[in-house]
Amino acid sequence: MNKKLNPNAKYPVPGEDGHGPYDVTYIKPTITRSNIVVGDFSYYSGSNFENCVMHHYEFYGDKLIIGKYCQIAAGVEFIMNGANHKMNSASAFPFYIFEGWNQEVPPLSEMPCKGDTIVGNDVWIGQDAVILPGVQIGDGAIIGLKSVVGSDVEPYSIVAGNPAKLIRKRFDDELISLLQELKWWDKPVDEVQELIPILNDGDLERVKHEIKERL
């Protein structure tokens, strides 16, 4: 594989070593935790992505799953299920984690665990956005900066705000359907190279035609 297209290269920007003006890393080769799964070529604007994943404790069993070619800006935080307190009782105070209090650790079945957090492919998450536990973000979505995302995001949607709300769909339904059928992110890098002129084309009617020719 061409070195420039190596998804396991930690620093993908020429001349960068994690301390330059871009400070961009491919996420996959930096991951050390088994409960975080990241696809090829997804990048983070920083050098330690795992510091963005908060309250992620293995005993909860939840995973953070991120697809390929995602773009994650500086300051993004993924809040995982370990941040949740027991809410179906008179007090939410977690006595069990502090020394000296007589409370057993509640079983996970009594905790508000919302499952895995899943980010699709080619998703752009803006600076300082916060993704709450159990959220699923569809392929091609864009999350506005400083947004707090507490519910699922449809593919190729733009959401922003606190709480994040739909601003608009990026494309019409036909193009969204074609892109989801094309699944360009799953193709070999040589094919992605050939598709770049289409993926970068602002003439969306021409893009539709080109994709149809390839399906």
FIROBA-531241 format. One line per 8 residues: number of its first residue (from 1); their letters; for each residue x, y, z of C-alpha. Coordinates in pm, 1 decimal. Each point is the difference from the previous one (the first is absolute). Last residue first. Layout:
BEGIN
NUM) a) X Y Z | ... .
***
This chain:
BEGIN
215) lrekiehk) -2382.2 92.7 -936.4 | 276.7 189.7 -177.4 | -207.0 180.2 -262.3 | -256.0 88.6 267.3 | 279.7 166.6 198.6 | 102.4 212.9 -296.9 | -357.1 111.8 -70.9 | -64.6 92.0 363.6 .
207) vreldgdn) 326.4 195.1 13.4 | -99.5 185.2 -317.1 | -323.8 103.5 168.8 | 200.7 99.8 306.5 | 225.5 244.5 -181.3 | 220.2 76.3 301.2 | 251.1 -270.3 -91.2 | 242.4 -111.3 270.2 .
199) lipileqv) -134.5 -354.9 35.0 | -9.7 -32.9 -377.8 | 357.7 119.0 -52.7 | 106.6 -217.7 298.3 | -148.1 -320.2 -145.6 | 320.4 -114.7 -170.3 | 195.0 34.9 325.8 | -278.8 -188.8 178.7 .
191) edvpkdww) 47.8 -281.1 -251.1 | 371.5 -18.9 76.5 | -77.6 14.0 374.0 | -210.4 -314.5 -19.2 | -375.3 60.8 42.6 | -180.8 1.0 333.5 | -4.1 380.4 28.1 | -171.4 27.3 -340.4 .
183) kleqllsi) -317.3 -155.8 138.8 | -165.7 29.6 -343.1 | -342.2 -99.2 132.2 | 11.5 256.3 278.2 | 118.3 259.1 -249.2 | -283.4 -85.1 -238.2 | -263.3 21.4 275.4 | 129.8 338.7 114.3 .
175) leddfrkr) -1.1 118.0 -362.0 | -362.9 -99.1 -48.1 | -115.1 135.7 335.5 | 125.0 350.3 -71.8 | 329.3 113.3 147.1 | 146.0 135.8 323.5 | -321.7 -41.3 196.2 | -84.0 302.9 209.2 .
167) ilkapnga) 50.5 167.1 336.5 | -104.7 -299.8 207.2 | 33.6 61.7 372.1 | 286.3 -33.5 245.6 | -103.2 65.9 359.2 | 181.9 226.2 23.9 | 61.1 110.4 -358.1 | 84.6 -155.2 -335.2 .
159) visypevd) -105.2 -275.2 -239.8 | 79.3 -51.3 -368.2 | -140.6 -321.8 -145.4 | 169.6 -232.0 -248.9 | -108.4 -312.1 189.9 | -248.4 61.5 283.9 | 123.5 109.6 342.6 | -102.7 -188.9 314.0 .
151) sgvvsklg) -66.8 187.4 322.6 | 206.8 178.3 264.7 | 237.3 202.6 -214.5 | 128.7 310.7 175.9 | 127.4 240.8 -263.8 | 306.1 216.0 67.1 | 91.1 -7.7 -369.4 | -260.9 -135.3 -239.3 .
143) iiagdgiq) -32.0 -375.0 -60.9 | 6.6 -104.0 -366.4 | -141.7 -334.9 -115.4 | 148.9 -198.2 -286.5 | -86.3 -341.6 141.2 | -241.4 -3.3 294.3 | 67.6 98.7 360.6 | -118.9 -239.9 269.9 .
135) vgplivad) -17.1 129.9 357.0 | 32.6 -246.7 288.2 | 171.4 237.8 239.5 | 23.9 374.0 -80.3 | 209.8 157.4 -275.9 | 143.3 340.6 90.9 | 118.9 244.0 -267.4 | 306.4 210.1 86.2 .
127) qgiwvdng) 106.0 41.6 -364.7 | -217.8 -149.3 -270.0 | -69.1 -367.7 -66.0 | 22.2 -93.3 -368.3 | -128.1 -348.0 -87.5 | 144.5 -180.6 -302.0 | -104.5 -339.4 141.0 | -238.9 -70.7 285.6 .
119) vitdgkcp) 37.4 88.4 368.7 | -130.1 -250.8 254.1 | -28.1 45.0 377.5 | -74.2 -338.5 152.8 | -275.3 -64.4 251.0 | -224.5 238.2 192.2 | 85.5 -105.8 355.2 | -234.5 164.7 251.7 .
111) meslppve) 115.3 -212.3 295.2 | -224.0 -256.6 168.9 | 96.5 -283.1 -236.8 | 364.1 92.8 59.4 | -32.2 -128.9 354.6 | 29.0 266.3 270.8 | 333.4 11.8 187.3 | -81.9 -66.3 363.7 .
103) qnwgefiy) -69.3 294.2 227.1 | 129.5 52.7 351.8 | 212.7 313.3 -42.1 | 357.0 7.0 137.5 | 198.1 59.2 -316.1 | -177.2 137.4 -302.7 | -110.3 -184.4 -315.6 | -302.6 -159.8 163.1 .
95) fpfasasn) -153.4 327.9 119.6 | -85.4 87.3 -362.8 | -249.7 284.3 61.5 | -304.8 -41.0 -227.0 | -239.7 8.7 294.5 | -358.9 -125.4 29.6 | 64.5 -286.1 -243.1 | -54.0 -54.2 -373.8 .
87) mkhnagnm) 279.8 242.7 -94.0 | 314.6 -207.5 51.9 | 282.9 217.7 -124.4 | 134.7 16.3 -354.7 | 358.6 99.4 -78.0 | 102.5 -364.3 -46.5 | -227.6 -10.0 -303.4 | 240.1 191.8 -224.4 .
79) ifevgaai) 44.9 370.5 -62.3 | 180.8 50.1 -332.0 | 172.7 336.4 2.0 | 112.6 217.0 -291.5 | 260.9 261.5 94.7 | 190.2 -8.0 -327.4 | -189.4 -110.1 -309.9 | -96.5 -349.0 -108.8 .
71) qcykgiil) -5.6 -79.8 -370.9 | -121.6 -350.4 -82.1 | 151.5 -189.4 -294.5 | -102.6 -343.3 130.8 | -245.5 -91.3 274.0 | 2.2 70.3 373.4 | -108.9 -248.1 266.9 | 8.4 99.8 366.9 .
63) kdgyfeyh) -79.9 -307.9 200.7 | -208.4 -81.5 306.1 | 85.5 -294.0 226.8 | -70.9 190.0 321.2 | 285.2 -186.5 173.2 | 242.6 151.9 -251.7 | -43.2 355.8 123.6 | -29.0 291.2 -241.1 .
55) hmvcnefn) -67.3 308.6 209.4 | 132.6 235.6 -270.7 | 132.2 -65.1 -348.4 | 185.3 311.8 -115.8 | 320.5 -105.2 177.8 | -1.0 -304.7 -228.8 | 59.7 231.3 -296.6 | 349.5 96.0 109.2 .
47) sgsyysfd) 189.1 202.4 -262.8 | -245.7 262.5 -115.8 | -228.2 82.0 -289.6 | -128.0 -357.1 -28.3 | -4.3 -216.8 -309.4 | -196.9 -287.6 -149.7 | 222.0 -159.6 -265.0 | -94.7 -361.3 75.1 .
39) gvvinsrt) -274.0 -84.4 247.6 | -8.7 47.9 376.2 | -92.5 -244.4 277.7 | 17.4 105.7 366.3 | -81.7 -262.0 266.4 | 332.7 -181.2 -47.9 | 192.3 306.3 115.5 | 342.8 82.9 -146.4 .
31) itpkiytv) -102.6 213.5 -300.3 | 270.0 213.9 -163.0 | 22.0 -197.8 -326.2 | -375.0 49.6 -67.2 | -16.8 374.5 64.5 | 191.8 140.5 -296.0 | 166.8 301.2 153.6 | -9.3 373.2 -65.3 .
23) dypghgde) 211.2 259.5 181.9 | -39.5 249.6 -286.2 | 254.6 261.6 111.8 | 257.8 -261.5 97.6 | 45.5 -203.6 319.3 | -145.2 -339.2 -89.2 | 286.0 -94.3 -230.0 | -99.5 193.0 -312.2 .
15) gpvpykan) 221.9 29.9 -308.3 | -263.9 -136.2 -235.7 | -344.2 -27.0 167.1 | -94.0 -361.5 77.0 | 151.8 -26.3 350.3 | -92.1 -337.4 153.2 | 49.2 -193.7 -322.4 | -217.7 -308.6 37.9 .
7) pnlkknm) -247.5 110.9 -266.2 | 286.5 -5.6 -255.6 | -93.1 209.7 -300.1 | 313.7 213.6 -6.8 | 209.8 -314.1 38.4 | -145.5 -140.7 -323.0 | -119.9 -351.7 77.5 .
***
